[in-house]
């Protein structure tokens, strides 16, 4: 079983409509984390009810700032860390001023406002549901159980470790091969003659299995014995000399190496399970048949 969990991307995109909660569940650094000049250990966490500013009769609290940070995740990425609180407070002040002006003009009594308010209420409840129901299921125990399941289904595959030297012509490859046959170290020759990025590591490609390299290269590499040097091999990139370093069967990566991927899968499965539970007994009808089919294909109904 593969440990590539990218196939869950569509479902995760639906869950990722809650970016702050998703990021926190995967261990991302909070956007309002303390800067190096203000170590978290030196300051107690402020109360959510702490008033940061007043705009007329309206108060702006730490809780308001946290909510703004959730909504403005993308915008905060481009703001220096030591300026984020001031940025958010500026946004909140503008919001309070414009909201007050809108009420004075009676905009809070319009049908459009009522529709938007209903949407925002649903959005806030969706976020609360995600935080308190979906996210809480991503526990260490759940991640470890999911990892154990992946490992149980893991099928070892043959892998080889090889070095290569990539050059432009077959003639050049033959000249270098003659040097190596004459006693020159392959890695030393790769560092001098290689034309791709692996020259910095003596041509080392690490371990790879079938399907990871272009067919001509892969076929030649897997046909070698350990320590054997290939004849020049042509691929779309040029001419290769290959030296086989080792053979082995692949092993499942340790949990610490794939913990974030596995946690992401557990989060996805928790999200899908919660949605399925919420759907139980609820009739969903979409008038447009084509749209209904598209939504069904994405798991929406």
C-alpha positions in Angstrom: 0.0 0.0 0.0 1.4 3.4 -0.9 2.1 6.1 1.6 1.2 8.8 -1.0 -1.9 10.4 0.5 -2.4 13.0 -2.2 -5.4 11.2 -3.6 -7.4 12.7 -0.7 -6.9 16.2 -2.2 -10.5 16.9 -3.3 -12.0 15.9 0.0 -9.3 17.9 1.9 -10.0 20.9 -0.2 -13.6 20.8 1.2 -12.3 20.5 4.7 -9.7 23.3 4.1 -12.4 25.9 3.8 -11.5 26.2 7.5 -7.8 27.1 7.0 -6.9 28.1 10.6 -8.4 25.0 12.2 -6.9 22.7 9.5 -3.4 24.3 9.9 -3.5 24.0 13.7 -4.5 20.4 13.5 -1.4 19.6 11.4 1.0 21.5 13.6 1.4 24.7 11.7 2.8 27.7 13.5 0.0 30.1 14.5 0.1 33.3 12.6 -0.1 35.4 15.8 2.7 33.5 17.5 5.1 35.5 19.6 8.1 37.0 17.8 11.7 36.2 18.9 11.8 39.6 20.7 8.7 38.6 22.8 9.2 35.0 24.0 5.9 33.3 24.9 7.4 32.2 28.2 7.7 35.8 29.4 4.1 36.8 28.9 0.9 35.2 30.1 -1.7 34.5 27.4 -4.1 37.5 27.2 -7.7 36.9 28.1 -10.1 36.7 25.1 -12.1 39.4 26.8 -9.2 41.9 27.1 -10.3 45.1 25.4 -7.7 46.4 22.9 -9.5 49.4 21.6 -12.9 51.1 21.5 -14.5 52.7 18.5 -17.2 54.9 19.7 -19.3 52.6 21.9 -17.9 49.4 20.2 -15.2 47.3 21.9 -12.5 45.3 20.1 -11.2 42.4 22.1 -8.4 39.8 21.9 -11.1 37.3 20.8 -12.1 39.6 17.9 -8.4 39.8 16.8 -8.2 36.0 16.9 -11.3 35.7 14.7 -9.9 38.2 12.3 -6.7 36.2 12.1 -8.6 33.1 11.1 -10.4 35.0 8.3 -7.3 36.8 7.0 -4.8 33.8 7.0 -3.7 34.4 3.5 -3.3 38.2 3.9 -1.2 37.7 7.1 1.3 35.6 5.2 2.7 38.8 3.6 2.7 40.9 6.8 5.9 40.8 9.0 5.3 38.9 12.2 5.9 41.9 14.4 3.3 43.9 12.5 0.4 41.4 12.4 -1.4 42.5 15.5 -1.3 46.2 14.4 -2.5 45.1 11.0 -5.4 43.1 12.4 -6.4 45.9 14.8 -6.4 48.4 11.9 -8.7 46.0 10.0 -11.0 45.7 13.0 -11.2 49.5 13.5 -12.1 50.0 9.9 -14.7 47.2 10.2 -16.3 48.8 13.3 -16.4 52.3 11.6 -18.0 50.9 8.4 -20.4 48.7 10.3 -21.5 51.8 12.3 -22.0 53.8 9.2 -23.9 51.0 7.5 -26.3 50.8 10.5 -26.8 54.5 10.4 -27.8 54.2 6.7 -30.2 51.4 7.6 -28.3 48.8 5.6 -28.7 46.3 8.4 -32.5 46.2 7.6 -32.1 45.1 3.9 -32.9 41.7 2.5 -29.3 41.4 1.2 -27.9 41.9 4.7 -30.3 39.3 6.1 -29.2 36.8 3.5 -25.5 37.5 4.2 -26.0 37.3 7.9 -27.7 33.9 7.6 -24.8 32.7 5.5 -22.2 34.0 8.0 -24.1 32.3 10.8 -24.0 29.0 9.0 -20.3 29.5 8.3 -19.5 30.2 12.0 -21.5 27.1 13.1 -19.6 25.0 10.5 -16.4 26.2 11.9 -17.5 25.5 15.5 -18.6 22.0 14.4 -15.2 21.4 12.7 -13.2 22.5 15.7 -15.3 20.7 18.3 -16.3 17.5 16.5 -14.1 16.8 13.5 -10.7 18.1 14.7 -10.9 16.5 18.1 -11.0 13.1 16.5 -7.4 13.6 15.2 -5.7 12.2 18.3 -2.3 10.5 18.7 -4.1 7.2 19.2 -6.1 7.7 15.9 -2.9 8.6 14.0 -1.1 5.6 15.4 -3.9 3.3 14.5 -4.1 4.6 11.0 -0.4 4.2 10.6 -0.5 0.6 11.9 -3.2 -0.1 9.3 -1.0 1.4 6.5 2.0 -0.6 7.7 -0.1 -3.8 7.8 -1.1 -3.4 4.2 2.4 -2.3 3.0 4.0 -4.5 0.3 7.8 -4.3 0.1 9.1 -3.5 -3.4 12.6 -4.1 -4.8 14.8 -0.9 -4.7 18.2 -0.1 -5.9 20.7 2.6 -5.1 22.8 3.9 -7.9 25.1 6.7 -9.0 25.1 8.1 -12.5 27.1 10.5 -14.7 25.0 12.4 -17.2 26.8 13.9 -20.3 25.8 15.1 -23.7 27.3 12.5 -26.1 27.9 8.8 -26.2 31.5 9.4 -27.1 32.0 11.5 -24.0 30.4 8.8 -21.9 32.7 6.1 -23.3 35.8 8.3 -22.5 34.7 8.7 -18.9 33.9 5.0 -18.6 37.4 4.2 -19.7 38.8 6.4 -16.9 36.7 4.5 -14.4 37.6 1.2 -15.8 41.2 2.3 -15.4 40.7 2.8 -11.7 39.2 6.3 -11.2 36.6 6.6 -8.5 33.1 6.8 -10.0 31.9 9.5 -7.5 35.0 11.6 -8.3 34.4 11.3 -12.0 30.7 12.2 -11.5 31.7 15.3 -9.5 33.9 16.5 -12.4 32.0 15.5 -15.5 28.3 15.3 -14.5 26.0 17.9 -16.0 23.1 17.6 -13.7 22.5 18.5 -10.0 23.7 15.1 -8.7 27.3 16.0 -9.5 27.4 17.8 -6.1 26.9 14.4 -4.4 29.1 12.3 -6.7 26.1 11.3 -8.9 24.3 9.7 -6.0 20.6 9.1 -6.8 19.7 7.4 -3.5 17.3 4.5 -3.5 14.5 4.2 -6.1 12.0 1.6 -7.2 10.4 0.9 -10.5 8.4 3.7 -12.0 10.5 6.5 -10.5 13.0 6.9 -13.3 12.7 7.1 -17.1 12.3 3.6 -18.6 15.7 3.3 -20.4 17.6 4.3 -17.2 15.5 2.2 -14.9 15.9 -0.9 -17.1 19.6 -0.6 -17.2 20.0 0.1 -13.5 17.9 -2.8 -12.4 19.9 -5.1 -14.7 23.2 -4.4 -13.1 24.9 -6.3 -10.3 26.0 -4.5 -7.2 29.3 -2.7 -8.0 28.8 -3.1 -11.8 29.3 -0.2 -14.2 27.0 0.1 -17.1 27.7 0.8 -20.8 26.5 4.3 -21.9 22.7 4.5 -21.7 20.7 7.0 -23.7 17.6 8.7 -22.3 15.7 11.9 -23.1 18.2 13.8 -20.9 21.4 12.6 -22.6 23.9 9.8 -22.0 24.3 8.1 -18.6 26.9 5.9 -17.0 25.4 4.0 -14.1 27.0 2.3 -11.2 24.9 0.1 -8.9 25.6 0.7 -5.2 23.0 -1.6 -3.5 19.8 -3.6 -3.7 17.2 -4.0 -1.0 13.5 -4.4 -0.3 11.6 -1.2 0.6 10.4 -0.7 4.1 7.5 1.3 5.5 8.7 4.7 6.6 8.7 5.2 10.4 5.7 7.0 11.9 7.7 10.1 12.8 8.6 10.6 9.1 5.0 10.4 7.9 3.1 11.6 10.9 1.8 14.8 9.2 0.6 12.8 6.2 -1.2 10.2 8.3 -2.7 13.0 10.5 -4.0 14.6 7.3 -5.6 11.3 6.3 -7.2 10.9 9.7 -8.5 14.5 9.5 -10.0 13.8 6.1 -11.7 10.6 7.3 -13.0 12.3 10.4 -14.5 15.1 8.2 -16.1 12.6 5.8 -17.5 10.6 8.7 -18.9 13.7 10.4 -20.6 14.8 7.1 -22.1 11.4 6.6 -23.5 11.4 10.1 -25.0 14.9 9.5 -26.6 13.7 6.3 -28.3 10.8 7.9 -32.1 11.3 7.5 -31.7 14.6 5.7 -33.2 14.9 2.2 -31.0 16.8 -0.2 -32.6 17.9 -3.5 -30.8 19.8 -6.3 -33.1 21.1 -9.0 -30.5 21.1 -11.9 -29.7 17.5 -12.9 -26.3 18.3 -14.3 -25.3 20.2 -11.2 -26.7 17.4 -9.0 -24.5 14.9 -10.9 -21.4 17.1 -10.4 -22.1 17.6 -6.7 -22.7 13.9 -6.3 -19.3 13.2 -8.0 -17.6 15.3 -5.4 -19.4 13.5 -2.5 -21.7 16.4 -1.8 -24.9 14.3 -1.8 
